[in-house]
Amino acid sequence: MLELCKEILTKVSFDRLLFQKELNKALKWLQSEELEGFREWCLSTFGKKYPDILKSAFRRS
């Protein structure tokens, strides 16, 4: 599931609202032990493009 979430986020990263929607969905799907690695990947991959979305989403999770 983790790899699928990464693939989806990469594909929708062109659209801010779609990215936010899919990120929130991924956070609901992933197991708690996967979240820290996923968070680090998101920050390194999309941290410069969507820092506000990432900060908000991971604060809630």
C-alpha positions as CSV (number, residue, x, y, z in Angstrom):
1,M,0.0,0.0,0.0
2,L,2.9,2.4,0.8
3,E,4.3,2.1,-2.7
4,L,0.8,2.7,-4.3
5,C,0.4,5.8,-2.2
6,K,3.7,7.1,-3.3
7,E,2.9,6.4,-6.9
8,I,-0.5,8.2,-6.7
9,L,1.0,11.3,-5.0
10,T,3.7,11.5,-7.6
11,K,1.1,11.3,-10.4
12,V,-1.2,13.9,-9.0
13,S,1.4,16.4,-7.7
14,F,0.7,18.7,-10.6
15,D,-2.6,19.7,-9.0
16,R,-2.6,21.2,-5.5
17,L,-6.2,20.2,-4.5
18,L,-5.9,16.7,-5.9
19,F,-2.6,16.3,-4.1
20,Q,-4.1,17.3,-0.8
21,K,-7.0,15.0,-1.3
22,E,-4.9,12.0,-2.1
23,L,-2.4,12.7,0.7
24,N,-5.3,12.7,3.2
25,K,-6.6,9.5,1.8
26,A,-3.1,7.9,2.0
27,L,-2.8,8.9,5.6
28,K,-6.0,7.0,6.4
29,W,-5.0,3.9,4.5
30,L,-1.4,3.5,5.8
31,Q,-0.5,1.5,8.9
32,S,0.9,3.5,11.8
33,E,4.4,1.8,11.4
34,E,4.5,3.1,7.8
35,L,3.7,6.7,8.6
36,E,7.1,8.0,9.7
37,G,8.8,6.7,6.5
38,F,6.0,8.0,4.4
39,R,6.3,11.4,6.1
40,E,10.0,11.6,5.4
41,W,9.5,10.6,1.8
42,C,6.8,13.2,1.3
43,L,8.9,16.0,2.9
44,S,11.9,15.2,0.8
45,T,9.9,14.7,-2.4
46,F,7.3,17.5,-2.1
47,G,8.5,19.6,0.8
48,K,9.5,22.6,-1.4
49,K,6.3,22.5,-3.6
50,Y,3.7,21.9,-0.9
51,P,5.1,22.7,2.6
52,D,1.8,24.0,3.9
53,I,-0.2,21.0,2.8
54,L,2.3,18.6,4.2
55,K,2.6,20.4,7.5
56,S,-1.2,20.5,8.0
57,A,-1.8,16.9,6.9
58,F,0.9,15.4,9.2
59,R,-0.1,17.5,12.1
60,R,-3.5,15.8,12.0
61,S,-2.2,12.3,11.6
